[in-house]
Amino acid sequence: MAGGIDQAPFRSGLRERYRPMSEINVTPFVDVMLVLLVVFMVTAPLLTVGVPIDLPKTAAPTLEGQDEPLEITVDAEGVIYLQETATELDELVPRLLAITGRKPDTRLFVRGDAAIPYGYVMQVMGTITVAGFTRVALITDSQAAISAQSRGGTGASKKN
């Protein structure tokens, strides 16, 4: 009996001395978030890099789409790229049909370098539309044209 009386104050003293910690340590969470932020800041610009070309400038508004389109690019030397793979004009349609699963309603974007003749870009677009693809659009660099107009650079002429 005496042993039970001696242990009671000891147990209550333990409860007072060793309380559970009620604060959350967020330092590891902040460290992980900062590392992820740096990783995404470094990798995000690399995700949009494709075939480097100088797009023509325009002030047309951008079109919003729900599906991810296929990109056909014609660079300054006249080389045609399907996404990032170089291809010949006569191989373009069979590759498009294989990639899209013969779905003519697949969205296609054609990017042409500003230095390439307009007729060659139209020949590429004509080849695509003759194959039955109906959702073909041209990509231009609209942000550069808008900023050039606001600075008074080469843009649409204003009438007084």
C-alpha positions as CSV (number, residue, x, y, z in Angstrom):
1,M,0.0,0.0,0.0
2,A,2.8,2.4,0.8
3,G,4.2,1.8,-2.7
4,G,0.9,3.0,-4.3
5,I,0.9,6.2,-2.3
6,D,4.5,7.0,-3.2
7,Q,3.9,6.5,-7.0
8,A,0.9,8.8,-7.3
9,P,2.8,12.1,-6.9
10,F,5.5,10.8,-9.3
11,R,3.0,10.1,-12.0
12,S,1.2,13.4,-11.7
13,G,4.6,15.2,-11.9
14,L,5.4,13.4,-15.1
15,R,2.2,14.6,-16.7
16,E,3.1,18.2,-15.8
17,R,6.6,18.0,-17.0
18,Y,6.0,16.1,-20.3
19,R,3.1,17.7,-22.1
20,P,2.6,16.9,-25.7
21,M,3.9,19.6,-28.1
22,S,1.0,21.6,-29.5
23,E,2.9,23.7,-32.1
24,I,3.5,22.5,-35.7
25,N,7.0,23.0,-37.0
26,V,6.6,24.4,-40.5
27,T,10.3,25.0,-41.3
28,P,10.7,21.7,-43.2
29,F,7.5,22.4,-45.2
30,V,8.8,25.9,-46.1
31,D,12.2,24.4,-47.2
32,V,10.5,21.9,-49.5
33,M,8.3,24.5,-51.0
34,L,11.2,26.8,-51.7
35,V,13.1,24.0,-53.4
36,L,10.0,23.1,-55.5
37,L,9.6,26.8,-56.4
38,V,13.2,27.0,-57.7
39,V,12.8,23.7,-59.6
40,F,9.6,24.9,-61.4
41,M,11.1,28.3,-62.1
42,V,14.1,26.7,-63.9
43,T,12.1,24.0,-65.8
44,A,9.0,26.1,-66.8
45,P,10.8,28.0,-69.6
46,L,12.2,24.8,-71.0
47,L,8.7,23.3,-71.5
48,T,7.7,25.8,-74.1
49,V,10.9,25.5,-76.2
50,G,10.3,23.9,-79.5
51,V,11.8,24.6,-82.9
52,P,13.3,28.2,-82.6
53,I,11.7,30.4,-85.3
54,D,11.0,34.1,-85.7
55,L,7.2,34.3,-85.9
56,P,5.4,37.1,-87.8
57,K,3.9,39.8,-85.7
58,T,0.2,40.5,-85.5
59,A,-2.4,42.2,-83.2
60,A,-5.0,39.4,-83.6
61,P,-6.5,38.1,-80.4
62,T,-5.5,34.6,-79.3
63,L,-7.9,31.7,-79.7
64,E,-8.6,29.5,-76.7
65,G,-8.9,25.8,-77.1
66,Q,-9.6,22.8,-74.9
67,D,-7.4,20.2,-76.5
68,E,-3.7,20.2,-77.1
69,P,-3.0,20.8,-80.8
70,L,-0.3,19.3,-82.9
71,E,2.3,21.9,-84.2
72,I,3.7,21.9,-87.6
73,T,6.7,24.3,-87.9
74,V,8.4,25.7,-91.0
75,D,11.8,27.2,-90.0
76,A,13.8,29.9,-91.9
77,E,15.6,27.2,-94.0
78,G,12.3,25.7,-95.1
79,V,12.6,22.5,-93.0
80,I,9.2,21.2,-91.8
81,Y,8.9,19.9,-88.3
82,L,6.0,17.9,-86.9
83,Q,6.2,18.8,-83.2
84,E,10.0,18.7,-82.9
85,T,10.8,16.0,-85.5
86,A,12.0,17.1,-88.9
87,T,10.0,15.6,-91.8
88,E,9.6,16.1,-95.5
89,L,6.4,17.6,-97.1
90,D,5.4,14.3,-98.7
91,E,5.8,12.4,-95.4
92,L,3.8,15.0,-93.4
93,V,0.3,13.7,-94.1
94,P,1.0,10.0,-93.4
95,R,2.6,10.9,-90.1
96,L,-0.3,13.2,-89.2
97,L,-2.8,10.4,-90.0
98,A,-0.8,8.0,-87.9
99,I,-0.5,10.3,-84.9
100,T,-4.1,11.5,-84.9
101,G,-5.6,8.0,-85.6
102,R,-7.2,9.3,-88.8
103,K,-9.3,11.9,-87.0
104,P,-9.8,14.9,-89.3
105,D,-11.1,17.1,-86.5
106,T,-7.8,17.1,-84.7
107,R,-6.6,20.6,-84.1
108,L,-3.4,21.6,-86.0
109,F,-1.3,24.7,-85.6
110,V,1.1,25.8,-88.4
111,R,4.0,28.0,-87.3
112,G,6.0,29.7,-90.1
113,D,9.2,31.7,-89.7
114,A,8.9,35.3,-90.8
115,A,11.8,34.9,-93.3
116,I,10.1,32.0,-95.2
117,P,8.0,32.8,-98.3
118,Y,4.3,33.0,-97.6
119,G,3.7,30.6,-100.6
120,Y,5.6,27.8,-99.0
121,V,3.7,28.1,-95.7
122,M,0.4,28.0,-97.7
123,Q,1.7,25.0,-99.6
124,V,2.2,23.2,-96.3
125,M,-1.3,24.3,-95.1
126,G,-2.8,23.2,-98.4
127,T,-1.2,19.7,-98.1
128,I,-2.7,19.4,-94.6
129,T,-6.2,20.5,-95.6
130,V,-6.3,18.3,-98.8
131,A,-5.6,15.4,-96.5
132,G,-8.9,16.2,-94.7
133,F,-7.8,18.1,-91.7
134,T,-10.3,21.0,-91.2
135,R,-9.1,22.6,-87.9
136,V,-5.8,24.2,-89.1
137,A,-4.7,27.5,-87.8
138,L,-1.7,29.8,-88.2
139,I,0.4,30.9,-85.1
140,T,1.8,34.4,-84.9
141,D,3.6,36.4,-82.3
142,S,0.8,38.7,-81.0
143,Q,2.5,40.0,-77.8
144,A,5.5,41.5,-79.7
145,A,3.2,43.3,-82.1
146,I,1.1,44.8,-79.3
147,S,4.1,46.0,-77.4
148,A,5.6,47.4,-80.6
149,Q,2.4,49.4,-81.3
150,S,2.3,50.7,-77.8
151,R,5.9,52.0,-78.1
152,G,5.1,53.6,-81.5
153,G,7.1,51.0,-83.4
154,T,6.1,49.2,-86.6
155,G,2.5,48.5,-86.3
156,A,-0.7,49.3,-88.0
157,S,-0.8,52.9,-89.3
158,K,-3.2,55.2,-87.6
159,K,-5.5,57.4,-89.7
160,N,-6.3,61.0,-88.5
